[in-house]
Amino acid sequence: MRQLKRYRGFTINPLWHLYRTVRFGKVVKNFIVIEIGRFLPSTQLKHAFYKKGLNIKLGEHVSFAYKAMPDLMFPELITIGKNSIIGYNATILTHEYLVDEYRIGKVIIGENTMIGANVTILPGVKIGSGVKIGAGAVVSKDVPDNALVYGNPMIIRER
């Protein structure tokens, strides 16, 4: 089960009131850092840039591939263990805006984990260590250590 904080009580969808839920200046800063970072050719530069500029908790040797996308609103809720890879165009979300509520949840990714190309990780998910997630999967629930995950809907296999 995803670990989410829910904020309800909106008569108009909460995305319409976006800047009541997150500061405008923070979104602008994060947007600039992420857009520059997505195109940096060096994973070492990207690592340092995201760690310092977005306050993401990154272990040693975490690599973000070209166009990988950390959350724009709350990137500080992302933790990634050492020696993990975030694949091409993968998206890590820590927020979701719905018609009548918005939700926020930490995303924790273990050590030595590979997130494939075009994977979407939803808020409030914990992914264990030694996990391999195949391209295009939507990670909508917790994943145990050493699992192989693929498909949509997500299939989890022990390795």
N, C-alpha and C positions, 0 to 999 in steps of 0.2 A: 504494500500500500504506500503510495506516495505521501511524503510528509509535507503538507502545505498549510500555510496560514491563509485563511479566507477572510476577505473583506467584503461585506454585503451592505445592503441598504441603499442602493442606487436606484433612482427612478429613471435616469438616463444612463446608458451604458458607461462604465467607468473609463473606457478609453477616451471618451469625449472630454472627461475631466482628468486627462493624463497628468497634467502638471500639478494637480492636487495630491497625486500619489508619489511623484518623484520630481525633484527640482529641475527646472528647465536648464539651468547652467550645467548640472550634472549630466543630463542627456546630451547636451551639445559637446561637452568635453569628451564623454565616452564615445560619441559618434566619431569625432575627429581621431581619437586614439585607435579605435577599431578599424576605421577605414584606411588609415595609414598602415596599421599592422597587418591587415589582410593582404596587402600587396608587398610587404617587405620581403626581399628575396632570401634573407638569412633567418633560420629558425632561432639562432642565438639572439639576434637583435629583437625578434618578435617576442621571445621569452622575457627578456629584460623589459621591453616596452610594455607588455601586458601586466607584468608583475608590478611594476612601478606606477604605470599610468592608470590601470584599472583596479589595482589592489586585489587581483586574483591570487589565490594561494597556490603557487606552483612549486612542485618538487624539482629537484635537479634533472636536467636533460629532458624536460617536457617539450615536445615539438608540436607546433601548430602548422599544418600544411597550408598551402596557398588557399586563400579565401575562406578559411575556417572562421566561424562567427561565434564569439562568446556573446552572452546576453548584453543587450544595450542598456537596460534599465538598472539591473542589479548584478553587475559582474563580480562584485565582492562576495557573492554567495557561492562562487565556484571554487572548488578545491580539487586539484589534480595531483596524484602521487607521482613520484619520480619515474623517469624513463618511460613515460606514456606518450602516445601519439594521438593527435586529433587530426583526422584525415581531411582531404580536400573538400571544401564546401560544407563541412559538418557544422551543425548548429547546436549550441548548448543554451537552453532557455532556463531562466530562473523565475520567470513571471508568465502569467497568462491572463489576458483580459477577456471576460465573457460578457454577455448581455447584462447580467444583473449582479455580477461580482468580479473581483480580480483576486488572483492567488499568487502567492510568492513561496518558493521553496528552494532550499539549498540543493546543489548538485555536487555529489562527491564521487570522484573517479579514483580508483585505487592505483597501485603501482604496476608498472609493466603491462599496461592495458592499451589495446589498440582500438581506436574508434575509426571505422571505415569511412569512405567517401560518402557524402550526402546523407549521413546519419543525422537524425534529429533526436536530441535528448530533452525530455520534458522536465519541468520543474519538480523538485522534491524527490528525485531519484538518486539512489546510491548504487554505484557500479563497483563491484569488487576488484581485487587485484588479479592479474593474469588473465583478464577477460579479452576476448576477441569479438568485436561487433562488426558484422558484415555490412557492406555498402547498402545504403538505402533503408536501413532499419529505422523504425521509430521506437525509441526506448521509453516505454510508458510505465514500467514498474522496476523494482529493484532487481539487480542481477548478482548472483552469488559469485564468489571467487572461482577462477579457472573455468568459467563457462564460455561456450560458443553461442553467440546470439546472431540471428539473421531473420530476414523477412519482415513483412508487414501484413497481418499482425505478427508481432514478435514471437519467435520460437527460441527457447533456451534449451541448450543441450550441455551435459557435462562433458568435459574433455578428459 
